[in-house]
């Protein structure tokens, strides 16, 4: 389930596209579709020239000699990937992009980025790539035959609000690439925030459609959870729209479909889960000054 309407949050194309899987007995055309999808995902939607393609691994995949997961590994370990995202990027930019490309999400905290930094120091680039693809998380999410896809913008059991907000710093549409399409260039987008494990604002792009655009509720409808900002010193404003019952033929307890919650930092993850359970859709998350 997506938190927030896909059209409003800028992820409509990803939400409307089913995961791509290589089935037994596939045709050459189906295999070609899988190959193209792997390039697009692993290389962050960057253009690949014919001369840059990995012809040998492509042939092995078409003949059934390697799985999709092994083809992903070959692309991620290739000079094509290394020259675009490892050699020219600061370490933490490379790490946040590799999380995005191979696990479909953003890093959630300092311990995750530190873990991969330690692998790079001890064993190098290829070992770090293996650590993503050989992880239980990769296997559980994609298995051997599914092309990795972006999933960090969806609600997931056991995930916290912080990682959800980070994903929207790395993914706000499908029209640009990670190679040239970012205003941040090669600079990390999450570095200091990941170290401090603080959430970031999620602001819906303009042009929300189909009745999903958030309309602010009257002041009387706002709810503040907790007495104050807590030790972290910040309160976040969460705009929620499209409240609805999760049970058929049950009337929602909410009189308004739009709600605003002012939530202390240390209550964000708890509130994230509560909104999800109540069937709400997050439209934006912004710090209160």
N, C-alpha and C positions, 0 to 999 in steps of 0.2 A: 504494500500500500504506500502510495506517495503521500508525504506530509506536505500539503499544499497542492492546489491544482497545477498540473503540469504546464498548462499554457501560461499561467501566471508566474511560475517560478523559473521558466526558461528551459525546461527539460522535456517539452512535449514530444520531441522526436524520439528521445530515449524511452519515454514511457509508452509510446505507441508502437514500438518495435519489439517483437518477441525475441527472446534469446535465440541465437543461431547455433544449431547443432549439426554435426556431421553424422548422418545415419549410415548403417551398413547398407550396401547396395546402392549408394548414391551415384548420381550421374556426374559426368565431367563438369557440367554447368553448375551443379550443386556444390561440388568441391571448389570450383572457382569462386563461388559466392563466399564460402567459408574462408578461403585464403584472403580475399579482399577484406572481409570483416576483421580478420586478425591483424592485417596491416593497419587498418583504420583505428582499431582499438589500441594496439600496443604502441603505435607511433603517434598517438594523440591527434588523429585526423590530419596528419601532415601528408603532403603529396609525395608519392613514391614513383620515381621514374622507372621505366622498363629496365634500364641498365642496373638499377639498384636492387631489383627483386632477387630473392633467394631461390634460384632456379632448382638447385638440388633438393633442398627441403620441400619445396612445392611438389616436385615429382614424387618424393617419398610419401607425402601426405595423400596425393592422388592415387597412388598404388596401394595404400593401406599399410605401408611399412612403419609409419609413425602416427601417433594420435594428434589430435588438435593441441593438447597440452604440450607435447613435445615440439610441435611447430611453433607455438607461442614462445617456448624456451629458445628456439633457434633465432627467432626474430629479435627477442629481447637481448640475446647475447651477441647479436650481430654488430659489425662495425657501423652499420646504418643507425642502430639505436645508440650505440656508445658515442658516436661522433656528434649526435644531435642532443643528447640529454645527459651524458656523463662527463665527457671531456670538456665541454664548454659551460657547464652549469655549476654553481656552487653546490656543495654536497647536499645541503638541506633542500635545495630546489630539485635536484635529482631525486632525492628520496620521496618528496611529496608527489612528484610526477610518477614515480615508479609504483607507489601505492595506488595511484589513480589508474595507471595503465594495466597493472597486473591483478590487482585485487578489487578494482572498481570503486574504491572509496578513498577518503583522505586519512592520513595518520591521526590518531585520536589523542596522542599525548607524547610527552617527552620520552617515556620509556621505550616506546615503539621506535622513534627516530634514533635514540641512542643505541638500541639493539642493532639496527642496520648499520650505523656508523661503526660499531665494534666489528661487525663482519667485514666491512670494507677495509678497516685497518689490519685485521688479522689475515684475511684470505683474499681480498680483492673483489673486483667488479663481478666476475662470473659467479663466484660463490654467493654474492649478495642476490643476484638474479635467481639463482637456484633456491635461496631461502624463501622467496615469495612463492615460487611455482611448486615447490615441494611441501609447502605448509598444509596443515590440516584445513585451514580456512579456504585455501584455493581449491582443494579437493572437494570439500563439502559444498562449495558454491558452484563450481563449474565441472568437476569431474574430469574425465579424459577427453570428452568430445564436444563440450560446449565452449564457444568463444567467450572469453571474459567480457563483461558488460558493466556499465555504471550502475551501482546499486546503493551507493552511500547516501543518496537523497531519499531513500525509502525507509520506512520504519522497520526496525529489526530488533528482535528480542535480544536483550543483553547489551544493546548499544546505547550510548548516552547522547545527550543533547549536543555536547561539544563537537563530536565527530560529525554530526548532522550539519551543524553550521559551517564547519570547515569545508565540507564538500562543495558548498555554494561559492566558495572562493576559488575553487578549481574548475567548476563546471557551471556555466551559465548560458549554454547554447551550443548548437552543433555547427555553426557557420565558420568558426575559426579553428586554428590548430594550436597545439601546445608549442609548436616550433616558432611560429611567427605571430600568432594571433593574440598574445597576451600583452597588455599595456605594461605589465611589470617586467617584461623582457625575461632575462634569466635570473632575476632576483627572487628569492623565496617569498611566497605569499603568506606562509603560516609560521615562519620560524619562531618569532618571539611569542606568538600566541600558543603554539604547541608546547613550548618550554613551560609557560605559565599555566597551560591547560585552561585558558579562558575562552569562552564562546565569542563568536563574532556576529555582527549584525547580518540578518538575512532579509534583504529588502527586495520585494518583488519588482521586476522590471515593469515599465509602463506598458499599457496596451492589454491588460487583462481582459478576457472576453468570456462569453457564455455565462454572464451573470456572476462570475467569480470575483470580480474586483471588490476589494475590501472597502466597506463603508463604515466609518467610525461610529461606534455606539455612543449614546449620551453618556455624560460623565457618571450618572447614577448607576450605569450598568457595569462600570469597571470594578474589578476585584483585585485586592492586594493580598498576596499570600505571604504571611510572615510579617513581623513587626518592622523590619527594616532591611537594609542592604546586607547585613551580616558582616562578618570579619573581612570578606573580600571587598566590601565597599561599593558594590554596584547592584543596581536593580535593573532588570530587563523587562521591556514591554513586549508582550507576545500578543499579536493580533490573530484571532482564530475566527474562521468563517465556516459556513456550511455545516453547522452542528446538526446532527441527525442521529436518530436511534440506530443502533447496530442490530436491532431485532425487528423483524417484519411485523407490521401492525401495532407497534408500540409507539405511543406518543412521546416525543422527546420532552424532557423536563425543562428544556431551555425555551423561554418565551421569545428570545431573539436568536437569529442564526449567527450574528456577529457578536463576539465577546473580546474584551481586552483584559489581560491579566498583567499585573506588575509583580514580578517574581524575583526574589533575591537570588544571587548567583548560586548559592549552595542548594537551592531548591529546583534548579532548572531541569535536571534529569528526571526528578520525580514528577514534575509538571508535564514534561515531554511524554512520559508514559501515561499519565492520567488523561491528557487530551486525546491521545491515541485511543485509549480504551473507551472514551465517551463518543468517539466518532467525529471529533473535530478535525479541521483542516487548518494547519498553520499557514498564515499568509505572510507574516514577517516577524522578525525578532530584532529589536533594536535596543541599545543601552539607553537608560534614562539618565540624562545629564543632571 
